[in-house]
Amino acid sequence: MRLDEITHTARSNYLCACCGMTVPGGSRYVRAQVPGGGLVAKKPMHTACYTRRAASNTNMEKAHERNI
């Protein structure tokens, strides 16, 4: 899935679920699934935070596969 297929334009300011900084209105962001409180919710994230997090998760999965 390409990043431009899952991004949205912010209508107002949001807080990034990853870094806690403001996602300003008018900018592009990703609504990503974030676990919390026993539920999975969709929270706004900067596109840069999302790609960093996705790369980090991929690296952790690869490391886990090597250890099995």
Backbone torsions as a table, in degrees:
resi	resn	phi	psi	omega
1	MET	NA	132.4	-179.3
2	ARG	-85.0	148.7	-177.9
3	LEU	-61.2	-37.1	-179.1
4	ASP	-69.6	-13.5	177.4
5	GLU	-83.9	-18.5	-175.5
6	ILE	-117.0	5.0	179.6
7	THR	-90.6	155.2	179.3
8	HIS	-129.1	160.4	174.4
9	THR	-96.7	125.2	-178.3
10	ALA	-69.6	129.2	176.8
11	ARG	-86.0	-25.3	177.4
12	SER	-143.1	-179.4	179.0
13	ASN	-75.5	138.3	176.1
14	TYR	-127.6	162.2	171.7
15	LEU	-98.9	130.9	178.6
16	CYS	-68.0	129.9	-179.6
17	ALA	-70.9	-15.8	-177.7
18	CYS	-93.3	-53.6	-174.0
19	CYS	-105.6	-14.1	178.9
20	GLY	81.7	-0.4	178.2
21	MET	-83.5	165.7	-178.5
22	THR	-75.8	134.9	167.8
23	VAL	-96.6	104.2	-173.2
24	PRO	-68.7	148.1	176.2
25	GLY	-56.8	139.7	-178.9
26	GLY	92.5	-14.5	180.0
27	SER	-91.4	165.1	179.7
28	ARG	-87.1	141.9	178.3
29	TYR	-149.0	168.9	179.3
30	VAL	-114.8	136.2	171.4
31	ARG	-96.0	102.6	-175.0
32	ALA	-107.2	151.6	176.8
33	GLN	-74.3	128.3	-179.0
34	VAL	-129.9	122.8	178.6
35	PRO	-73.3	151.1	177.1
36	GLY	175.1	132.3	176.8
37	GLY	64.5	28.2	179.9
38	GLY	82.3	-1.7	179.3
39	LEU	-121.2	161.0	173.3
40	VAL	-110.8	118.4	-178.2
41	ALA	-115.2	156.6	174.0
42	LYS	-95.1	121.6	-177.2
43	LYS	-122.4	149.1	178.3
44	PRO	-73.0	144.1	177.9
45	MET	-144.2	143.7	170.6
46	HIS	-57.8	148.4	178.1
47	THR	-62.4	-35.7	179.1
48	ALA	-66.7	-41.0	177.8
49	CYS	-64.0	-41.6	-179.7
50	TYR	-62.3	-46.2	-178.3
51	THR	-67.3	-37.8	176.3
52	ARG	-62.5	-44.2	-178.9
53	ARG	-66.2	-41.4	179.1
54	ALA	-63.7	-41.7	178.5
55	ALA	-65.2	-40.3	178.8
56	SER	-63.7	-43.6	178.6
57	ASN	-63.9	-38.6	178.2
58	THR	-64.5	-42.2	179.1
59	ASN	-65.3	-37.8	178.9
60	MET	-67.1	-38.6	178.5
61	GLU	-64.7	-41.9	179.2
62	LYS	-63.8	-41.1	178.9
63	ALA	-65.0	-39.7	179.0
64	HIS	-63.9	-41.7	179.6
65	GLU	-63.4	-36.5	179.0
66	ARG	-67.5	-30.7	-177.5
67	ASN	-83.4	-11.7	-178.3
68	ILE	-78.1	NA	NA
